[in-house]
Amino acid sequence: MNLSNTATMLRLSVALVLLLGCGQLATQAMAQTAGKAPLEFSWDNASVYFLFVDRFRNGDPGNDQNYNRKTDYGSAQKNAATFHGGDIAGVIEKLEDGYFQRLGVSAIWVTGVYEQMHGWVGGGSRNDFPHYGYHGYYPMDFTSMDRNFGTVEEFRRFVDLAHGQGIRVIMDAGLNHPGYNTLLDAVQFGFGDVGLDEASAREHREGFDYLELFQLSEKHQRDRWWGDDWTRAPDEVDKDLLTESIYGLPDFRTESTQPVAIPDFLRRKWQQEGDATPWVNPSAVPYRRDQPLAPADYVIQWLAAWVREFGIDGFRCDVIDNVDAQRWQQLHQAANAALSQWRRTHPESPASQWRDDFWMTGDVWDSDIRFYPQYAELGFDSIVNFTFPKSGDLSRIGDIWQQYADQLNNRADWSTLSFLNNTYKRDTNPADSIDLGTSLLLAPGAVQIFYGDEVARKADDLGDISDPIQNYRSDYNWDNQDQAVLAHWQKLGQFRRRHLAIGAGAQIRIAQQTFVRVHAASGDKVIIKLSDRAHDKVAVGDTFADGTRLRNAYTGEVQPVRDGYAKFRVLNRVLLLEALPSNTLGIEENTLNI
């Protein structure tokens, strides 16, 4: 080996050592910046992770069988809507390993953990599968945890862990209806006179003739269940929007102001179980006894008890236009009072220092990002946005972002909650998950991630099932994650979490596919550029002065602004530019010539 080659090899070795060392320093600097406490929280900038507790993760197989429910009917189609084993213990596991933090999540929305109806109803239009309340939408007892989801103390640990990571907790809440009457519940609680034993009552029956076994057309039988004081009689439903029996569900008399007694079947249930079980919410116990309350008053107190006991931060409210408007205002006031009380009595929790009011969003089918004054007056902070584009087309997303930023920033007391997929709709192609993540996670306003969107979760293939919704409520398969998609969503999510300007800021287009986001109150500002090039020159306008060192948060690359421009490598068609703190190390282009 000649001296020239030796010198060359030495220079390469030194350069490699420097590159690796500086790369490590840059990585550490990024981690330090990413690990800083986020700017002041705003619901306008929230990244809300919506998960089906039953379909997310099974942390405790010991709670999979309860209430004599049956979980295996012999095929994937028949088991489409049984309980699959997911629980709060599984959510705790993912909190403990930092899954939500790595994704930049600032709020977790869990489906209702209230005790659901024990049995099944006919699934779909053909009753081709037994449909249980695994999704939390068929509550029977609002004062108790469903044992399939876990215990009160597990739920408390979940909320406390989330709060310790700066993550708010949202629960599903409904005032419109309880769950259906089922054969198993009828046998266990003595209503309907169905004439079966529990083993027979839990077996799936083909066809809907099982409904003929109930004698609920007779008032005295209905009174052994919820009773006509609580829910509308069969001839009183479907007169208008407020009396609509959604999918045949019992309809609470939310307009009634007449005090009622606790329903007969709940009284018997609670007498058998007692108040001190591992599943009973302690704050709800005073409302398990007769009070001078109308039906909706009880339900509101039962829901507010979850806030008072655990410090829940918000509700997503179901079918809000099917409920008397003043009841939502009443719920908001009760929840706000309960949250204030929890914060006063839990000074040890970091969440006791949070000052945002109790947050509420709600579903109005096919609603968009408009301001809805009638709902804002009732305490809602937003309405779920069903119209967010589902194509992942980045060529036009900047115009949509502009529309959102312009409209949402006109008001300090209103935002939106945009989504790609949710419990009712699956309109996206998992193959487009990279660009879909870009379009959603950089959108102005609050955004909702449906569990598994961040890993391109596939829908189940349940064949000719008569309710296709069940296909995309598939289990999160932790052994089959698309790691490239997950890494993309994590980078975007962490960038959003660090910068209030993303969701809560104004947007200014400064060049082709180049957008500044500015949050005036905090001074936070970033630049987003969408590009199909391998490297691209970014015009920064007046946003960052010459000499400012900018980092592309997507790759970690650092470049100085020269003559109003900075040039970066592009990955996955997105550049996320933030000013580098003056005390943070990074590698500038051409620092090392190898």
N, C-alpha and C positions, 0 to 999 in steps of 0.2 A: 504494500500500500504506500503510495507516494505521499509527501507532506501536504500537497495540495488537497488530495482526497481526505487526508486525516483532518486538516483544518476545516474542510467543508463538513465532515461528519461531526466534528466538535461543535461547530456553529449550529448545526441541526439539533444536536442533543441539548445544547443550552436553550435554544429556542423552544424545544419541546417541553423542557422543564418549566421555562417561564410561562409557556402557554397553559400547561396544566395547572401551575400554581395560580396564575392570574384567573384562570377559569374557575378554580375552586373559590378564590376570593370573590369573584363576580357572583358565583352561585350563592355563597354565604350572604353577600350583600343583598341579593334578591330575596333570600329567605328572611333576612332581617326586616327588609321593607315590607314584604308580604305579611310578616308576623306582627307588624305594628298594630296597635289598637286602631280599628277603622274610624273614619270620621264619624261625627255625630250621626246616629242612626236616623233614617227617615223611611217611613213606609212607602214613600214615593220611589225609593230606590231598592225596595226589598226584593230579594230572590227567595221565593217561597217554594219549598220542596213539598209536594203533595204526595202522600203515600197511603195506600191501603194497608192498614196494619196487618191484616190477614195474609196479604200477598207479598209483603216486603222481606221478612226474614223470620225464621223460626228459631228463637233463642232458647226456648224451653219446651222440648217435646212432651214434657210431663203434663202440660195443660191442654193438650190437643183434643182430649175427649171429655166432654162435659154435657150435663143436662140430658143424657141419653140420646144425644144427637148421633146421627150416622154420618160418617165422612166418606165411606167408600161404597159406591153403588155399582162397581164392576167395570166402568169404562171412563175414559177421559171426558166424554161428552156428558155422561150422567153425573160426573163429579165436578162439572164446570162451576157450579155455584154452591158447593159444600164449603165448609171451613177447611182451609189448607194448612193451618198451623202457625202462620205468622202471628207475632205477638209483640208487646211492648218490650219484652226482654231482648228481642232481636233488634229493635230500634236502639236500645241502650248499647248493645254491642257495637253498632256502627258509629254511635256518638263517641264511645270510648276509643275507637281506633282512628278518630278524626275524619271519618268519611265526609261528613257534611261540611266541616271546615275546609277541607281540601277542595270542595266543590264551590266554596264561596257562599254557602247558604246562610241567609240571615233570619229565616223563619221556617219552621216545620209545621205543616198542616197535616193532622192525622184524621182519618175517618173516625166517626163516632165510636167511642169505646164503651158506651152505655150497654147494659145487658139487652141483648136482642131477643126477639121471639125465639123460642127453643126449637120449633119445628120448621117445616118447609111449606112452601106454596108451589103451585104448578108453574114451572119455568117456561117462559116464552109463550108463543101463541099456540103451541101444540102440547104443552106440558110434557116436553120430551126430556126434561131433567128436573130434579128437585131443587128449588131455589131457597136457600137459607139467607139469613141476615149477615153474612160474612163481611159485607161492605159497610155495615153500621147504619143503614138507612131504615131499618125496621125495628126501632127500639120498643122494648116492653117495659123496662124499668130504668128510668133516667137517674135513679139514685145509686145505682150499683154498676161496677165494672162487669162486663161480660167475662166469665172465667176463661174463655178461650183467648182473651187478650191479655190477661194478667191480673195482678192484684193492685190494690190502692197504693201500696208502698212501692211497687215497681213503677207505677205511673208517676208517683212523686219523685222517684229517682230520675226518671226520664226528663221531667220538666226541670229539675234542679241541674242536671248535667247540661241540658240545652242552654239554660240561663247562664251557667258558668262559662259557656263558650260564646256568649253574646248572641245567642239564637233565641228568637221569640217562638212561642208555641201557639198554634191556632187549632181549634177543634171545630168539627162539623156541629152545627146546631140547627134544630128545626122546631117550629111551633105548630106546624100544620097537621101532623098526624103521628100516631104510633104505628107499630107494625101490624101485620095481618093477624087474623085468627088462624091458628094452625091446629091440625089434629093432635099433635103432641102436647101443645099448650092446653088444649081443651081437656085432654085426659088428666094432665098434671094439676090443673087448677079448677077442674070441675065446672066447666061451662059448655054450652052447646049440645050436651047430651048426645055425644057422637057414638057411644056404645062400643068403644074399642079399649084394648089395653095399650101400654106404652110401646111394646114391641111392634104391634100392628100399626100403631099411629105413626111410627117413624119410617115405615116402608113407603117407597115411592109408588104411587098408583098411576097407571097410564090413563090418560083422559082426565077430564075435569069433573067426573061424576062424584069424586070424593067430597065436593062442596055440598052435595045433597045430604051428607051425613050430619051437617050442622043444623041445629034448630033455632038459628039466630033470627029468624023471622018473627019469633015470639019474644015479646018484650022481657018477660021474666028471665029468659035465657040470656038476652043481651045484658040485662042488669047484673048477671053473675060474672060478666066480663067488664068492659069499660062502662057500659050503661049509657042510656040515652041522655043523662045529664052531662056526660063528658063528650060523647061523639054523636053525630047526627044519625037518626034512624034511616033505614033504607029509602023511605019515601021523601027524605028531606035533602038528599044530596043531588049534586049536578044541576042546581037551579041557576047558578051563575059562577063567576070565577072564584068567589070566596067559599062557596059550598061545594066546589068540585071535589070529587073523590078521585084523586090522582091514582091511576092504575088500580082503582078499586080499593085503595087504602082507606081505613077509617078516618074520618075527618073531625078533628077537634072543633068544639064550639068556641072559637077564639073570640067571637063577638060577645059572648055571654058575660055578664057581670054578676050572675047569681052564685053565691057560695054553694059548693058541692062537697060531699064527703069523699074520702079516698075510695077509689073503685073497689068493688067487692073482692075481685081476684087478687089485687095487690095487697089488700089488707090480710087476706089469708096467707099469701106468699110471705109477707114480712113477719107475720106471727110465727110461721114455721122456721124462718131463717134467723130471726133476731137482728139487732142493730149492729152487733160488734163482729161481723164476719170480716175476713180479709178483703172482701170485695166491695163493701158498703162505703160510700163516700161519707165521712163523719160530718161534714158541713151540711149534708142533705138530710140528716136524721130528724131534725125538727120538722121537716116537711114530709115526713112519712106518717104523720098523724093528721087527723082532721083539723083544718084551719078555716077561718072565714074567708076562703079564697074561691074564685071562679077557676074553671079548668086551665085557662091560659096563665093565670097567676101562679098556679102550682108549677106548671112546666117552666115558667120563667125563673122561679125560685130554685127549681131543681137544676137548671142550667147554670144559674149564677153561683150555685154551690160549688161547682167545679172551679170557678175562678177564685172564689174565696178560700178554698182548700189548697189549691195547687199554684195559684198565680198565673193561670192561663192568660195569654196576652190578647187573644182575638178569637172571633167566631167567623166562620164562613156559614152564611145562613141560606137554607134551602128554600126554594119556591117562594120567594118573598112576596110576589104579587098575589099569592093565594091566601094570604094572612091579613087580617085587619091591621091597617097601617100603624095604629097607635101602639099595637103590641110590640112592634120592633123598637119603637122609641122606649117603651117600658123596659125591654130586654137590655137595650144599650145603657140605660140609666142604672139598672140593677147590676149589670156587669162592671160598669165603671166604679160604682160604690164598692163592689166586692174586691176589685183589683186594688183600689186605694187602701182598703182594710188589710189585704194581704201584704202589701208593701210596708205598711206601718208595723205589722206584727212579725215581719221576717227581715229585720235590719241586717242580718248576716248574709243575706243573698245579694249578689251584685245587681239583680233585677229590682231590688227595692229602691235603687237610685234612678231607675228609668223614669222619665217624666211624660212620655207619650201616653195619651188616653187609650182606653180600651178600643181596639180596632175591629171594625166589622166590614165585611164585603158580602155580596149576595148574588144569587143567580136570578137573572131574568132572561129567559130563553132568547138567544140570538142578539143580545144587547151588544153595544159597541163602546167606544171610548167617550161618548158624549157626557156632559155633566147632566146628572139626573137630580134636579133640585128637590123633587118630592121624596127621594130616598136620602139625600144629604140631610134634610130636615129631620129625618127619623134616626139619625146617628150613624148612617152608613158612610164609610170613607171612600168607597168605590163600588162599582158593579163589575162582575167578571166579564171580561171582553172576549166574546165568542168570535169576533171577526178578524183577529190577528191572522196574517197570511200564513198558509200552511205549506207553501211550495218550496221555501228555501231559495227563492230567486233573489240573488244579491244585486242584480242589475237595477231593481226598482225599490229595494228596501230603504235606501236613503231618503226617498220621497215620503215613504210611510213614516219613518222615524221623524222626519221634519213635521209632518202633520201631527203626530203624537206630541212631540215636544212643544209645538206652538199652542196646541189646544190645552194640554195638561198644565202648562206653566202659566196659564191665565188665572189659575185659582190655587191658593195655598191650602185649601181645605178639601181637595178632591184629587183622586188619581184614578188608576185603572188597575186591573189584574189580567194581563195578557197570558195566553197559553197556546201551546201547540197541540197537546193532547190532554184530555181529562177523563173523568169517570164516564161521561156520556159519548165522547167523540174521539175517534182515531182517524184523523184526516191526513196524516203525514206518512211518508215512506221512510222507514228506518235507514234505507240506503243513502238518504240525503241528510243524515244527522249532523254532519260537519257544518254545512251551510245553514241548516235550521238552527243549530246552536248559536251561530253568529247572529242571525237575524233576531232571535229572541233575547239572548243575554245582553245584547247591546241596545235593546229597545228602551226608549223613555217610559217612565212609569214602572210600577211593580210588575214582576213577571212570576209565572208559576211553572215549575218543572214538574211534570208528571213522572212518578217513580219509574226509573229505567230509561227515560228519554236520553239520559246522559251516557248510556252504554248501548244505544240502539236496540233496546229490548224488543224482541219479536212478539207478535201476537201468537196465541195458541191456534192450532189447526184442529178445530172441533167438528169438522165435517158439516153436515147439513143441520146445524143447530138452529132453532127458530128464534134465538136471541143473539145476534152476532156481537152485541156488546160484551158478552162473556169472553169472547176470543181475546180482546185486548186488555182484559183484567187478569192477564197471565201472571204467574209467579215471577218475581225477580230471580233470575238464575245467576247466583253469585259465582258459579263455575264457568259462565259463558258471557263474559263482559268484553265488549269491543274496546280494547285498551286505547286505541288511537282516538276514538270518539270521546272516551272518558277524559283523556289528557287534554283534548281541545276544550271541552266544557269546563274542566277545572281551571285552565288558564283564563278563559273568559270570565268565569265566575269569580275568581280571585281579583281580577282587574275591576270588575263591577263592585265587589265588596269594598275595595279600597277607595273608590271614587264615587262620591255622591253625585258628581256631575253626570254620570251615565244615566241614571233614572230620574234624577230630580233637577237636572240642569237644562239650560237652553241649548239649542243646537244652531250652529251657524255653518253653512256650506262655504268653504273657502277655496275649493278647487274641485275638479272632477272626482267624484266618489271620495271626497275628503271633507271631514266634518269635525268642527270644534264643539265640544260640550263644556259649558261653563256653569258652575253653581255659584251664583253671585254672593250669597251670604257667607260661604266658607272660603271663597276664592279658589276652590278646586277647579282645575281645567285639564282636559286631555284632548288628544286628537285621534280620531279613528279614520283609517283609510282602508278601502277595499280595492284590491288590485289582483290582476291575473298574471303579473310579471314575477320573475324570480327575484329581481331586485327592483326597487322603485324609489324615486326621489320624491320626498314629501314636502309640499309647500306649507310652511307653518304660519304665513302671514304675520300678523302682529301678536300672535298668541304667545310665542316664545322668542326672546331676543337672541341675536347672534351670540354665539359662545355658550348658550345654554346646552347642557349635556342632556340629551333625551335618550330614554330607554324604550325600546320596543318590548313591552311587557310580555309579548307572546314568545319571543325568542331569548330575551335577556341581552340582546345586542345594544351597545351604547354608542351614540354618535353625537358630535357637536352640531349645532345649527350654524351654517355658513351661508351668508347672503340670502337668508330667509328660507333655506332648504336644509333637509337632512336626508341622507340616503341609507336605506336598510334592506336587508334580505327579507323576503316575503315567504311565509309559510301559510298554507291553508287560506290564502286569499285575504288575509287580514293583518293590519298593522295597528298596534295599540300603543300610542306614544304618551309617555308621562315624563315630567321633568325629574331628573335624578337628584336626590338630595345631595348637597355639597359634600357631605361626609361619607358618601357611599362610593366604593370602588367599582370600576367596570372596565371592560376592554374596548378601546376605541379602534375603529377600522384602521389598518395599516400600522398599528403600533408595533406588531411583530412581522417582519418580512422573512418568510421561510423559503 
